[in-house]
Amino acid sequence: MANVAEPGRKRYPLLFSPLKIGTLTVPNRIALAPMASHMADHVGTATDASIAWYVARAKGGAGLIISESNRSEEHTSELQSRL
C-alpha cells in the first residue's frame, strides 16, 4: 500500500522533519490541539474509549498530542486532579 503522506513529505519537508523541545524530540511538526471528546466517565477520568481515541491519533502520525482535561487521581477534587 502506498504511503498517503508521501506527496506531503516532498512538498512540505520541514513539516515532516523532527523538532527538538528541550530533551524531547518530536518526530514531526504535526500537533493535535486539545479538544473536548466527551469520552471521559462521569467524574472526568479517561475511559478505554478515550485512550483508544488518542492511540489512533498517535498511530495516525501526529508528532505531538496535547490531551484534553482528564482527572488524574480518584481521591482529589475535580480542579486539583486535572491534567
VMD Tcl script that draws the C-alpha trace (Angstrom):
set ca {
  {0.00 0.00 0.00}
  {1.32 3.46 -0.91}
  {2.17 5.94 1.84}
  {-0.54 8.62 1.60}
  {1.71 11.17 3.37}
  {4.49 10.84 0.78}
  {3.34 13.72 -1.51}
  {3.09 15.97 1.57}
  {6.58 14.98 2.71}
  {8.00 16.09 -0.62}
  {6.04 19.33 -0.75}
  {6.46 20.31 2.93}
  {9.71 18.72 4.13}
  {10.01 20.98 7.21}
  {6.56 19.90 8.45}
  {7.68 16.28 8.48}
  {11.13 16.91 9.97}
  {11.90 16.24 13.66}
  {11.70 19.04 16.23}
  {13.61 19.15 19.50}
  {11.79 20.66 22.50}
  {14.18 20.61 25.46}
  {15.22 16.98 25.80}
  {12.21 15.70 23.84}
  {12.47 15.03 20.12}
  {9.11 15.16 18.33}
  {9.17 13.06 15.12}
  {7.42 15.74 13.05}
  {5.81 19.16 13.46}
  {2.21 17.99 13.27}
  {0.44 18.79 16.55}
  {-3.03 17.80 17.70}
  {-4.53 20.53 19.88}
  {-6.64 19.61 22.92}
  {-10.34 19.24 22.23}
  {-13.37 18.01 24.13}
  {-14.08 14.45 23.04}
  {-16.67 13.90 25.81}
  {-15.41 10.34 26.26}
  {-14.39 10.59 29.93}
  {-16.57 8.97 32.57}
  {-18.95 10.90 34.84}
  {-16.12 12.11 37.13}
  {-13.73 13.06 34.32}
  {-11.46 10.00 34.29}
  {-10.16 8.73 30.96}
  {-12.01 5.67 29.67}
  {-10.90 2.84 27.40}
  {-12.68 4.68 24.55}
  {-10.79 7.91 25.16}
  {-7.47 6.08 25.41}
  {-8.22 4.27 22.13}
  {-9.04 7.65 20.52}
  {-5.60 9.05 21.47}
  {-3.83 5.84 20.42}
  {-5.47 6.11 16.98}
  {-4.27 9.71 16.61}
  {-0.74 8.71 17.62}
  {-0.73 5.86 15.09}
  {-2.05 8.32 12.51}
  {1.22 10.21 12.67}
  {0.68 13.28 14.87}
  {4.09 14.16 16.31}
  {2.72 15.98 19.36}
  {-0.63 15.29 21.03}
  {-1.94 17.62 23.72}
  {-4.67 15.84 25.65}
  {-7.87 17.35 26.90}
  {-8.51 17.81 30.61}
  {-8.84 14.47 32.39}
  {-8.93 13.55 36.05}
  {-5.60 12.07 37.11}
  {-6.43 10.76 40.61}
  {-9.59 9.36 42.11}
  {-9.32 10.98 45.55}
  {-8.77 14.66 44.71}
  {-11.14 17.48 43.88}
  {-12.00 18.00 40.24}
  {-9.83 21.10 39.78}
  {-6.85 19.68 41.66}
  {-6.76 16.48 39.66}
  {-6.99 17.84 36.12}
  {-4.04 17.06 33.87}
}
mol new
graphics top color blue
foreach p $ca { graphics top sphere $p radius 0.5 }
foreach p [lrange $ca 0 end-1] q [lrange $ca 1 end] { graphics top cylinder $p $q radius 0.2 }
display resetview
